[in-house]
Amino acid sequence: MCGRFCCAQNPKEIADKLQKDKYCDDNITVDCEDYIPSYNVAPTSNILVFYEKESQKKLQTMNWGYLPSWAKKLPLTKPINARQDTIEKSANYFSSSKNSQRCVIIAEGFFEWKKLNSGKKQPYYIKRKDGKLMAFAGLYDISQLTDKSYTCVIITTNAPKSFSAIHDRMPVILNEKSVLSWIDSSKPWTATISQLMRPFEGELEFYQVSDAVGSTKNDSPRLIVSIDSQKNSISHFLKRSEPKKEAVIKNKKRKIEKESN
């Protein structure tokens, strides 16, 4: 599953990077007034979503937690993830969005927790090795229950072998060639579209990070820094702070000589 991710750049930077990373060559309309960049994006947040409407490419905030347009009342909880195999079924909770309301959730990377033998869970940060943005396949809908607000869900799939040691599932990460086909609102759901929901074939980089990411109150660049890097910088600081042994000995000798004179 995917329950936490990083998207700390502002919407203009993201729109520019979508074009730089070859996800889109067209102009992108940005409508993200209520967006707050974060290193620790959590469910129910307003997140950056890239989609197409009336042939126009848009970057807009949507609430993370899917609420279908046909819902008659607000549910106690809203799904943040949808399994690929669920989406592929002919009739499911998300069916109303499959044909023309496909979208891409933008992230710089995401967090996943590996269960250790001790029972403890160790958080990892995962990002593309080439440094490009991550494009999670998603679906959106417009709810009449919440003043026509946009809500969305991230689709998950089986994790590739290289990642399965951490978790058996991960977001569907679309590559540069797949994004425009996925969000094309003129293309109804077909086997070709369905085949885009597959494990990421590019290279991923992942490493252990601080347990601090577990609390949504924490939000800083340190959350995406590897534990090893943090330990190394602390050790380096301590080494620089400690006076050199030779200098300490010399100072002691001078003190003794001064006192004897």
C-alpha atoms as an extended CHARMM CRD file, in Angstrom:
* protein
*
       261  EXT
         1         1  MET       CA              0.0000000000        0.0000000000        0.0000000000  PROA      1               0.0000000000
         2         2  CYS       CA              0.9880000000        3.6530000000       -0.0400000000  PROA      2               0.0000000000
         3         3  GLY       CA              0.0490000000        5.6750000000        3.0190000000  PROA      3               0.0000000000
         4         4  ARG       CA              2.6780000000        8.4020000000        3.0780000000  PROA      4               0.0000000000
         5         5  PHE       CA              4.7610000000       10.1980000000        0.4680000000  PROA      5               0.0000000000
         6         6  CYS       CA              6.8910000000       13.2790000000       -0.1740000000  PROA      6               0.0000000000
         7         7  CYS       CA              5.9900000000       16.2000000000       -2.4280000000  PROA      7               0.0000000000
         8         8  ALA       CA              7.8350000000       19.2220000000       -1.0720000000  PROA      8               0.0000000000
         9         9  GLN       CA              8.1660000000       21.3520000000       -4.2100000000  PROA      9               0.0000000000
        10        10  ASN       CA              5.6890000000       24.0950000000       -5.0420000000  PROA      10              0.0000000000
        11        11  PRO       CA              3.1080000000       23.5920000000       -7.8390000000  PROA      11              0.0000000000
        12        12  LYS       CA              4.9530000000       25.7970000000      -10.3530000000  PROA      12              0.0000000000
        13        13  GLU       CA              8.1520000000       23.7890000000       -9.8360000000  PROA      13              0.0000000000
        14        14  ILE       CA              6.2000000000       20.5470000000      -10.2400000000  PROA      14              0.0000000000
        15        15  ALA       CA              4.5440000000       21.7360000000      -13.4660000000  PROA      15              0.0000000000
        16        16  ASP       CA              7.9370000000       22.7410000000      -14.8850000000  PROA      16              0.0000000000
        17        17  LYS       CA              9.4500000000       19.4130000000      -13.8410000000  PROA      17              0.0000000000
        18        18  LEU       CA              6.6090000000       17.4470000000      -15.4720000000  PROA      18              0.0000000000
        19        19  GLN       CA              7.6480000000       19.0310000000      -18.7470000000  PROA      19              0.0000000000
        20        20  LYS       CA             11.3790000000       18.7050000000      -18.0720000000  PROA      20              0.0000000000
        21        21  ASP       CA             10.9830000000       15.0070000000      -17.1790000000  PROA      21              0.0000000000
        22        22  LYS       CA              9.1140000000       14.4540000000      -20.4890000000  PROA      22              0.0000000000
        23        23  TYR       CA              5.7690000000       13.5680000000      -18.9240000000  PROA      23              0.0000000000
        24        24  CYS       CA              4.0230000000       16.3240000000      -20.8600000000  PROA      24              0.0000000000
        25        25  ASP       CA              4.8980000000       18.7260000000      -23.6980000000  PROA      25              0.0000000000
        26        26  ASP       CA              1.6550000000       20.7310000000      -23.5500000000  PROA      26              0.0000000000
        27        27  ASN       CA              0.8940000000       23.7670000000      -21.4160000000  PROA      27              0.0000000000
        28        28  ILE       CA             -0.2730000000       22.8280000000      -17.9330000000  PROA      28              0.0000000000
        29        29  THR       CA             -2.9620000000       24.8400000000      -16.1450000000  PROA      29              0.0000000000
        30        30  VAL       CA             -2.0720000000       25.1280000000      -12.4490000000  PROA      30              0.0000000000
        31        31  ASP       CA             -4.9130000000       25.4250000000       -9.9060000000  PROA      31              0.0000000000
        32        32  CYS       CA             -3.4080000000       24.6990000000       -6.5030000000  PROA      32              0.0000000000
        33        33  GLU       CA             -4.2240000000       27.5930000000       -4.1680000000  PROA      33              0.0000000000
        34        34  ASP       CA             -4.9310000000       25.2990000000       -1.2090000000  PROA      34              0.0000000000
        35        35  TYR       CA             -1.8280000000       23.1490000000       -1.6500000000  PROA      35              0.0000000000
        36        36  ILE       CA              0.8270000000       22.9410000000        1.0730000000  PROA      36              0.0000000000
        37        37  PRO       CA              4.1430000000       21.3020000000        0.0510000000  PROA      37              0.0000000000
        38        38  SER       CA              5.1810000000       18.5680000000        2.4770000000  PROA      38              0.0000000000
        39        39  TYR       CA              7.8850000000       15.9950000000        3.1300000000  PROA      39              0.0000000000
        40        40  ASN       CA              5.2810000000       13.8930000000        4.9350000000  PROA      40              0.0000000000
        41        41  VAL       CA              2.0350000000       13.8490000000        2.9540000000  PROA      41              0.0000000000
        42        42  ALA       CA             -0.6780000000       11.8820000000        4.7720000000  PROA      42              0.0000000000
        43        43  PRO       CA             -4.2000000000       10.6580000000        3.9100000000  PROA      43              0.0000000000
        44        44  THR       CA             -6.9520000000       13.3250000000        3.8110000000  PROA      44              0.0000000000
        45        45  SER       CA             -4.3900000000       15.9270000000        2.6670000000  PROA      45              0.0000000000
        46        46  ASN       CA             -4.9640000000       18.0320000000       -0.4250000000  PROA      46              0.0000000000
        47        47  ILE       CA             -2.4400000000       16.6040000000       -2.8700000000  PROA      47              0.0000000000
        48        48  LEU       CA             -1.1420000000       17.4980000000       -6.3410000000  PROA      48              0.0000000000
        49        49  VAL       CA             -2.9190000000       15.6490000000       -9.1450000000  PROA      49              0.0000000000
        50        50  PHE       CA             -2.1790000000       15.7930000000      -12.8690000000  PROA      50              0.0000000000
        51        51  TYR       CA             -5.1160000000       15.0250000000      -15.1630000000  PROA      51              0.0000000000
        52        52  GLU       CA             -6.8720000000       15.9730000000      -18.3770000000  PROA      52              0.0000000000
        53        53  LYS       CA            -10.2680000000       17.5880000000      -18.7540000000  PROA      53              0.0000000000
        54        54  GLU       CA            -11.7560000000       18.7880000000      -22.0400000000  PROA      54              0.0000000000
        55        55  SER       CA             -8.3780000000       18.2300000000      -23.7340000000  PROA      55              0.0000000000
        56        56  GLN       CA             -6.6740000000       20.5410000000      -21.2460000000  PROA      56              0.0000000000
        57        57  LYS       CA             -3.8280000000       19.3150000000      -19.0220000000  PROA      57              0.0000000000
        58        58  LYS       CA             -4.2760000000       20.3850000000      -15.4070000000  PROA      58              0.0000000000
        59        59  LEU       CA             -2.3210000000       20.2920000000      -12.1690000000  PROA      59              0.0000000000
        60        60  GLN       CA             -4.8370000000       20.6170000000       -9.3730000000  PROA      60              0.0000000000
        61        61  THR       CA             -5.2690000000       19.7940000000       -5.7090000000  PROA      61              0.0000000000
        62        62  MET       CA             -7.5870000000       16.9360000000       -4.7930000000  PROA      62              0.0000000000
        63        63  ASN       CA             -8.3570000000       15.4100000000       -1.4310000000  PROA      63              0.0000000000
        64        64  TRP       CA             -6.5860000000       12.1010000000       -0.8530000000  PROA      64              0.0000000000
        65        65  GLY       CA             -9.4110000000        9.7100000000       -0.0020000000  PROA      65              0.0000000000
        66        66  TYR       CA            -11.8350000000        8.6450000000       -2.7260000000  PROA      66              0.0000000000
        67        67  LEU       CA            -15.5160000000        9.5520000000       -2.5120000000  PROA      67              0.0000000000
        68        68  PRO       CA            -17.6080000000        8.3790000000       -5.5080000000  PROA      68              0.0000000000
        69        69  SER       CA            -20.1130000000       10.7390000000       -7.0850000000  PROA      69              0.0000000000
        70        70  TRP       CA            -22.9100000000        8.2030000000       -6.5500000000  PROA      70              0.0000000000
        71        71  ALA       CA            -22.4530000000        8.0820000000       -2.7520000000  PROA      71              0.0000000000
        72        72  LYS       CA            -25.6170000000        9.1050000000       -0.8810000000  PROA      72              0.0000000000
        73        73  LYS       CA            -23.8870000000        9.8100000000        2.4310000000  PROA      73              0.0000000000
        74        74  LEU       CA            -20.3810000000       10.4060000000        3.7260000000  PROA      74              0.0000000000
        75        75  PRO       CA            -18.6320000000        7.1550000000        4.7230000000  PROA      75              0.0000000000
        76        76  LEU       CA            -16.7160000000        6.7980000000        7.9850000000  PROA      76              0.0000000000
        77        77  THR       CA            -13.5030000000        6.2810000000        6.0300000000  PROA      77              0.0000000000
        78        78  LYS       CA            -12.4950000000        6.9420000000        2.4250000000  PROA      78              0.0000000000
        79        79  PRO       CA            -10.1170000000        4.5920000000        0.5930000000  PROA      79              0.0000000000
        80        80  ILE       CA             -6.6770000000        6.0330000000       -0.1280000000  PROA      80              0.0000000000
        81        81  ASN       CA             -5.5240000000        2.9930000000       -2.1300000000  PROA      81              0.0000000000
        82        82  ALA       CA             -7.2350000000        0.7670000000       -4.6960000000  PROA      82              0.0000000000
        83        83  ARG       CA             -5.8180000000       -2.6020000000       -5.6800000000  PROA      83              0.0000000000
        84        84  GLN       CA             -5.0890000000       -3.1910000000       -9.3520000000  PROA      84              0.0000000000
        85        85  ASP       CA             -7.0520000000       -6.4600000000       -9.3240000000  PROA      85              0.0000000000
        86        86  THR       CA            -10.0570000000       -4.6340000000       -7.8470000000  PROA      86              0.0000000000
        87        87  ILE       CA             -9.9450000000       -1.9520000000      -10.5550000000  PROA      87              0.0000000000
        88        88  GLU       CA             -9.8160000000       -4.6340000000      -13.2620000000  PROA      88              0.0000000000
        89        89  LYS       CA            -13.1410000000       -6.1380000000      -12.1600000000  PROA      89              0.0000000000
        90        90  SER       CA            -16.0750000000       -5.0980000000      -14.3450000000  PROA      90              0.0000000000
        91        91  ALA       CA            -18.0550000000       -3.7540000000      -11.3930000000  PROA      91              0.0000000000
        92        92  ASN       CA            -16.3280000000       -2.2510000000       -8.3740000000  PROA      92              0.0000000000
        93        93  TYR       CA            -16.3810000000        0.7240000000       -6.0100000000  PROA      93              0.0000000000
        94        94  PHE       CA            -14.2930000000        2.7950000000       -8.4400000000  PROA      94              0.0000000000
        95        95  SER       CA            -16.0330000000        1.8610000000      -11.7180000000  PROA      95              0.0000000000
        96        96  SER       CA            -17.5650000000        5.2930000000      -12.2860000000  PROA      96              0.0000000000
        97        97  SER       CA            -14.0760000000        6.8050000000      -12.7030000000  PROA      97              0.0000000000
        98        98  LYS       CA            -12.3830000000        4.2050000000      -14.9180000000  PROA      98              0.0000000000
        99        99  ASN       CA            -13.4570000000        5.5190000000      -18.3210000000  PROA      99              0.0000000000
       100       100  SER       CA            -12.7750000000        9.2290000000      -18.1760000000  PROA      100             0.0000000000
       101       101  GLN       CA            -11.5190000000       10.1820000000      -14.7080000000  PROA      101             0.0000000000
       102       102  ARG       CA             -8.0750000000        8.6510000000      -14.5600000000  PROA      102             0.0000000000
       103       103  CYS       CA             -5.3410000000       10.7990000000      -13.0480000000  PROA      103             0.0000000000
       104       104  VAL       CA             -1.7580000000       10.8400000000      -11.8430000000  PROA      104             0.0000000000
       105       105  ILE       CA             -0.7510000000       11.6590000000       -8.2710000000  PROA      105             0.0000000000
       106       106  ILE       CA              2.5910000000       13.4760000000       -8.1940000000  PROA      106             0.0000000000
       107       107  ALA       CA              5.3050000000       12.5720000000       -5.6790000000  PROA      107             0.0000000000
       108       108  GLU       CA              9.0470000000       12.9050000000       -5.2700000000  PROA      108             0.0000000000
       109       109  GLY       CA              9.1360000000        9.5930000000       -3.4230000000  PROA      109             0.0000000000
       110       110  PHE       CA              7.1100000000        7.5310000000       -0.9650000000  PROA      110             0.0000000000
       111       111  PHE       CA              7.5320000000        5.8100000000        2.3940000000  PROA      111             0.0000000000
       112       112  GLU       CA              6.9840000000        2.1680000000        3.2070000000  PROA      112             0.0000000000
       113       113  TRP       CA              7.4230000000        0.2320000000        6.4410000000  PROA      113             0.0000000000
       114       114  LYS       CA              9.2570000000       -3.0940000000        6.5180000000  PROA      114             0.0000000000
       115       115  LYS       CA              8.2050000000       -5.5020000000        9.2350000000  PROA      115             0.0000000000
       116       116  LEU       CA             11.2760000000       -6.8260000000       11.0860000000  PROA      116             0.0000000000
       117       117  ASN       CA             11.6060000000      -10.1700000000       12.8800000000  PROA      117             0.0000000000
       118       118  SER       CA             11.4560000000       -8.3030000000       16.1830000000  PROA      118             0.0000000000
       119       119  GLY       CA              7.9680000000       -7.0990000000       15.2910000000  PROA      119             0.0000000000
       120       120  LYS       CA              9.1550000000       -3.5270000000       14.8780000000  PROA      120             0.0000000000
       121       121  LYS       CA              8.5470000000       -1.6970000000       11.6030000000  PROA      121             0.0000000000
       122       122  GLN       CA             11.4100000000        0.1330000000        9.9010000000  PROA      122             0.0000000000
       123       123  PRO       CA             10.4650000000        3.0000000000        7.5460000000  PROA      123             0.0000000000
       124       124  TYR       CA             12.1140000000        3.2380000000        4.1330000000  PROA      124             0.0000000000
       125       125  TYR       CA             12.0930000000        6.0650000000        1.6100000000  PROA      125             0.0000000000
       126       126  ILE       CA             11.7380000000        5.0560000000       -2.0480000000  PROA      126             0.0000000000
       127       127  LYS       CA             12.4190000000        7.2390000000       -5.0850000000  PROA      127             0.0000000000
       128       128  ARG       CA             13.3640000000        6.9500000000       -8.7420000000  PROA      128             0.0000000000
       129       129  LYS       CA             17.0930000000        6.4220000000       -9.1470000000  PROA      129             0.0000000000
       130       130  ASP       CA             17.1860000000        8.9210000000      -12.0310000000  PROA      130             0.0000000000
       131       131  GLY       CA             15.7650000000       11.6690000000       -9.7950000000  PROA      131             0.0000000000
       132       132  LYS       CA             12.5980000000       12.1920000000      -11.8380000000  PROA      132             0.0000000000
       133       133  LEU       CA              9.1860000000       12.7570000000      -10.3010000000  PROA      133             0.0000000000
       134       134  MET       CA              7.0440000000        9.7460000000       -9.5070000000  PROA      134             0.0000000000
       135       135  ALA       CA              3.6970000000        9.5070000000      -11.3010000000  PROA      135             0.0000000000
       136       136  PHE       CA              1.2760000000        7.2750000000       -9.3690000000  PROA      136             0.0000000000
       137       137  ALA       CA             -1.6780000000        5.9670000000      -11.3740000000  PROA      137             0.0000000000
       138       138  GLY       CA             -4.9240000000        7.0590000000       -9.7620000000  PROA      138             0.0000000000
       139       139  LEU       CA             -8.6290000000        7.7260000000      -10.1980000000  PROA      139             0.0000000000
       140       140  TYR       CA            -10.6510000000       10.7560000000       -9.1740000000  PROA      140             0.0000000000
       141       141  ASP       CA            -14.2810000000       11.7230000000       -8.7870000000  PROA      141             0.0000000000
       142       142  ILE       CA            -16.3260000000       14.7860000000       -7.9210000000  PROA      142             0.0000000000
       143       143  SER       CA            -18.5570000000       14.4780000000       -4.8790000000  PROA      143             0.0000000000
       144       144  GLN       CA            -21.8840000000       16.2560000000       -4.5770000000  PROA      144             0.0000000000
       145       145  LEU       CA            -21.7960000000       15.7000000000       -0.8120000000  PROA      145             0.0000000000
       146       146  THR       CA            -18.8510000000       18.0060000000       -0.2210000000  PROA      146             0.0000000000
       147       147  ASP       CA            -19.6090000000       21.0360000000       -2.4000000000  PROA      147             0.0000000000
       148       148  LYS       CA            -18.4080000000       19.3450000000       -5.6230000000  PROA      148             0.0000000000
       149       149  SER       CA            -14.9660000000       18.6640000000       -4.2030000000  PROA      149             0.0000000000
       150       150  TYR       CA            -12.4610000000       16.5080000000       -6.0600000000  PROA      150             0.0000000000
       151       151  THR       CA            -11.2280000000       13.3510000000       -4.3230000000  PROA      151             0.0000000000
       152       152  CYS       CA             -8.7470000000       10.7280000000       -5.5000000000  PROA      152             0.0000000000
       153       153  VAL       CA             -7.2170000000        7.3180000000       -4.8420000000  PROA      153             0.0000000000
       154       154  ILE       CA             -3.7900000000        5.7780000000       -5.5870000000  PROA      154             0.0000000000
       155       155  ILE       CA             -3.7530000000        2.4230000000       -7.3950000000  PROA      155             0.0000000000
       156       156  THR       CA             -1.4130000000       -0.2530000000       -6.0190000000  PROA      156             0.0000000000
       157       157  THR       CA              0.0700000000       -3.3680000000       -7.6100000000  PROA      157             0.0000000000
       158       158  ASN       CA              2.3550000000       -6.2760000000       -6.7380000000  PROA      158             0.0000000000
       159       159  ALA       CA              5.8810000000       -5.1780000000       -5.8820000000  PROA      159             0.0000000000
       160       160  PRO       CA              8.7380000000       -6.2860000000       -8.1720000000  PROA      160             0.0000000000
       161       161  LYS       CA             11.2540000000       -8.7720000000       -6.7780000000  PROA      161             0.0000000000
       162       162  SER       CA             13.8020000000       -6.0150000000       -6.1280000000  PROA      162             0.0000000000
       163       163  PHE       CA             11.3580000000       -4.3050000000       -3.7350000000  PROA      163             0.0000000000
       164       164  SER       CA              9.4120000000       -7.2410000000       -2.2760000000  PROA      164             0.0000000000
       165       165  ALA       CA             11.8180000000       -7.6250000000        0.6740000000  PROA      165             0.0000000000
       166       166  ILE       CA             10.3910000000       -4.3570000000        2.0180000000  PROA      166             0.0000000000
       167       167  HSD       CA              6.7170000000       -4.8160000000        1.1020000000  PROA      167             0.0000000000
       168       168  ASP       CA              4.6640000000       -6.9950000000       -1.2140000000  PROA      168             0.0000000000
       169       169  ARG       CA              2.7580000000       -4.0630000000       -2.7210000000  PROA      169             0.0000000000
       170       170  MET       CA              3.5710000000       -0.6150000000       -4.0570000000  PROA      170             0.0000000000
       171       171  PRO       CA              1.9190000000        2.2020000000       -6.0620000000  PROA      171             0.0000000000
       172       172  VAL       CA              1.5310000000        1.7880000000       -9.8160000000  PROA      172             0.0000000000
       173       173  ILE       CA              4.3280000000        4.0870000000      -11.0080000000  PROA      173             0.0000000000
       174       174  LEU       CA              3.7740000000        5.1590000000      -14.6070000000  PROA      174             0.0000000000
       175       175  ASN       CA              6.7170000000        5.8710000000      -16.8780000000  PROA      175             0.0000000000
       176       176  GLU       CA              7.0390000000        8.9380000000      -19.1050000000  PROA      176             0.0000000000
       177       177  LYS       CA              5.4610000000        7.1990000000      -22.1100000000  PROA      177             0.0000000000
       178       178  SER       CA              2.4260000000        5.9280000000      -20.1880000000  PROA      178             0.0000000000
       179       179  VAL       CA              1.2200000000        9.0420000000      -18.3740000000  PROA      179             0.0000000000
       180       180  LEU       CA             -0.5720000000       10.7820000000      -21.2560000000  PROA      180             0.0000000000
       181       181  SER       CA             -2.2820000000        7.5500000000      -22.3350000000  PROA      181             0.0000000000
       182       182  TRP       CA             -3.4530000000        6.9620000000      -18.7710000000  PROA      182             0.0000000000
       183       183  ILE       CA             -4.9590000000       10.4330000000      -18.2660000000  PROA      183             0.0000000000
       184       184  ASP       CA             -6.4630000000       10.6850000000      -21.7920000000  PROA      184             0.0000000000
       185       185  SER       CA            -10.1420000000       11.2870000000      -20.9720000000  PROA      185             0.0000000000
       186       186  SER       CA            -11.1720000000       10.5140000000      -24.5670000000  PROA      186             0.0000000000
       187       187  LYS       CA             -9.9910000000        6.9000000000      -24.2330000000  PROA      187             0.0000000000
       188       188  PRO       CA            -12.4420000000        4.5800000000      -22.4550000000  PROA      188             0.0000000000
       189       189  TRP       CA            -11.2280000000        1.6870000000      -20.3410000000  PROA      189             0.0000000000
       190       190  THR       CA             -9.7030000000       -1.0600000000      -22.4720000000  PROA      190             0.0000000000
       191       191  ALA       CA             -7.2440000000       -3.9250000000      -22.0720000000  PROA      191             0.0000000000
       192       192  THR       CA             -4.5480000000       -1.5580000000      -23.3600000000  PROA      192             0.0000000000
       193       193  ILE       CA             -5.2530000000        0.9460000000      -20.5820000000  PROA      193             0.0000000000
       194       194  SER       CA             -5.4540000000       -1.8510000000      -18.0250000000  PROA      194             0.0000000000
       195       195  GLN       CA             -1.9930000000       -3.0940000000      -19.0090000000  PROA      195             0.0000000000
       196       196  LEU       CA             -0.4800000000        0.2210000000      -17.8940000000  PROA      196             0.0000000000
       197       197  MET       CA             -1.1190000000       -0.8960000000      -14.3050000000  PROA      197             0.0000000000
       198       198  ARG       CA              2.0200000000       -2.9460000000      -13.8400000000  PROA      198             0.0000000000
       199       199  PRO       CA              5.0290000000       -2.9220000000      -11.5070000000  PROA      199             0.0000000000
       200       200  PHE       CA              7.5770000000       -0.1960000000      -12.2410000000  PROA      200             0.0000000000
       201       201  GLU       CA             10.2900000000       -1.4080000000      -14.6050000000  PROA      201             0.0000000000
       202       202  GLY       CA             12.7860000000        1.3840000000      -13.9620000000  PROA      202             0.0000000000
       203       203  GLU       CA             15.3980000000        1.5170000000      -11.2120000000  PROA      203             0.0000000000
       204       204  LEU       CA             14.3750000000        2.5160000000       -7.7130000000  PROA      204             0.0000000000
       205       205  GLU       CA             16.5450000000        3.7170000000       -4.8630000000  PROA      205             0.0000000000
       206       206  PHE       CA             15.4450000000        2.9630000000       -1.3180000000  PROA      206             0.0000000000
       207       207  TYR       CA             16.9960000000        3.3170000000        2.1130000000  PROA      207             0.0000000000
       208       208  GLN       CA             16.1330000000        3.3850000000        5.8140000000  PROA      208             0.0000000000
       209       209  VAL       CA             14.9390000000        6.6630000000        7.2910000000  PROA      209             0.0000000000
       210       210  SER       CA             14.0770000000        7.9690000000       10.7450000000  PROA      210             0.0000000000
       211       211  ASP       CA             11.0570000000        6.7060000000       12.7040000000  PROA      211             0.0000000000
       212       212  ALA       CA             10.0330000000       10.3720000000       12.9350000000  PROA      212             0.0000000000
       213       213  VAL       CA              8.1330000000        9.9880000000        9.6490000000  PROA      213             0.0000000000
       214       214  GLY       CA              5.5760000000        7.9050000000       11.5440000000  PROA      214             0.0000000000
       215       215  SER       CA              4.1140000000       11.0610000000       13.0780000000  PROA      215             0.0000000000
       216       216  THR       CA              2.2550000000       13.4090000000       10.7420000000  PROA      216             0.0000000000
       217       217  LYS       CA              3.3310000000       16.2690000000       13.0200000000  PROA      217             0.0000000000
       218       218  ASN       CA              6.8700000000       15.9120000000       11.6870000000  PROA      218             0.0000000000
       219       219  ASP       CA              7.6210000000       17.5910000000        8.3810000000  PROA      219             0.0000000000
       220       220  SER       CA             11.2010000000       18.4370000000        7.4100000000  PROA      220             0.0000000000
       221       221  PRO       CA             13.8940000000       17.5000000000        4.8540000000  PROA      221             0.0000000000
       222       222  ARG       CA             15.4690000000       15.2010000000        7.4700000000  PROA      222             0.0000000000
       223       223  LEU       CA             12.6010000000       12.7420000000        6.9490000000  PROA      223             0.0000000000
       224       224  ILE       CA             13.9670000000       11.7450000000        3.5320000000  PROA      224             0.0000000000
       225       225  VAL       CA             17.6360000000       11.5710000000        4.5810000000  PROA      225             0.0000000000
       226       226  SER       CA             19.0210000000        8.0610000000        5.0940000000  PROA      226             0.0000000000
       227       227  ILE       CA             19.8080000000        6.9820000000        8.6550000000  PROA      227             0.0000000000
       228       228  ASP       CA             23.3820000000        6.1800000000        7.5850000000  PROA      228             0.0000000000
       229       229  SER       CA             23.9040000000        9.7210000000        6.2730000000  PROA      229             0.0000000000
       230       230  GLN       CA             22.5540000000       11.1950000000        9.4940000000  PROA      230             0.0000000000
       231       231  LYS       CA             24.8450000000        8.9650000000       11.5790000000  PROA      231             0.0000000000
       232       232  ASN       CA             27.8470000000        9.8710000000        9.4400000000  PROA      232             0.0000000000
       233       233  SER       CA             27.2180000000       13.6020000000        9.7340000000  PROA      233             0.0000000000
       234       234  ILE       CA             26.7800000000       13.3050000000       13.5250000000  PROA      234             0.0000000000
       235       235  SER       CA             30.0280000000       11.3280000000       13.8030000000  PROA      235             0.0000000000
       236       236  HSD       CA             31.8010000000       13.9000000000       11.6510000000  PROA      236             0.0000000000
       237       237  PHE       CA             30.4810000000       16.7180000000       13.8280000000  PROA      237             0.0000000000
       238       238  LEU       CA             31.5950000000       14.9670000000       17.0190000000  PROA      238             0.0000000000
       239       239  LYS       CA             35.0620000000       14.3410000000       15.5950000000  PROA      239             0.0000000000
       240       240  ARG       CA             35.4160000000       18.0040000000       14.6590000000  PROA      240             0.0000000000
       241       241  SER       CA             34.1540000000       19.0570000000       18.0860000000  PROA      241             0.0000000000
       242       242  GLU       CA             36.6020000000       16.8540000000       20.0170000000  PROA      242             0.0000000000
       243       243  PRO       CA             40.0290000000       18.4800000000       20.6060000000  PROA      243             0.0000000000
       244       244  LYS       CA             42.8750000000       16.5190000000       19.0590000000  PROA      244             0.0000000000
       245       245  LYS       CA             44.7540000000       14.2670000000       21.4790000000  PROA      245             0.0000000000
       246       246  GLU       CA             48.1320000000       15.8100000000       20.6080000000  PROA      246             0.0000000000
       247       247  ALA       CA             46.8340000000       19.3240000000       21.2680000000  PROA      247             0.0000000000
       248       248  VAL       CA             45.4680000000       18.2870000000       24.6640000000  PROA      248             0.0000000000
       249       249  ILE       CA             48.8390000000       16.7550000000       25.6650000000  PROA      249             0.0000000000
       250       250  LYS       CA             50.7410000000       19.8800000000       24.5440000000  PROA      250             0.0000000000
       251       251  ASN       CA             48.4280000000       22.1340000000       26.5390000000  PROA      251             0.0000000000
       252       252  LYS       CA             48.9170000000       19.9830000000       29.6380000000  PROA      252             0.0000000000
       253       253  LYS       CA             52.7280000000       20.1240000000       29.2530000000  PROA      253             0.0000000000
       254       254  ARG       CA             52.6580000000       23.9190000000       28.9070000000  PROA      254             0.0000000000
       255       255  LYS       CA             50.5090000000       24.1910000000       32.0030000000  PROA      255             0.0000000000
       256       256  ILE       CA             52.9190000000       22.0150000000       34.0390000000  PROA      256             0.0000000000
       257       257  GLU       CA             55.9630000000       23.9900000000       32.8180000000  PROA      257             0.0000000000
       258       258  LYS       CA             54.2620000000       27.2680000000       33.6840000000  PROA      258             0.0000000000
       259       259  GLU       CA             53.4290000000       26.0960000000       37.2020000000  PROA      259             0.0000000000
       260       260  SER       CA             56.9950000000       24.7720000000       37.8250000000  PROA      260             0.0000000000
       261       261  ASN       CA             58.4860000000       28.1490000000       36.8190000000  PROA      261             0.0000000000
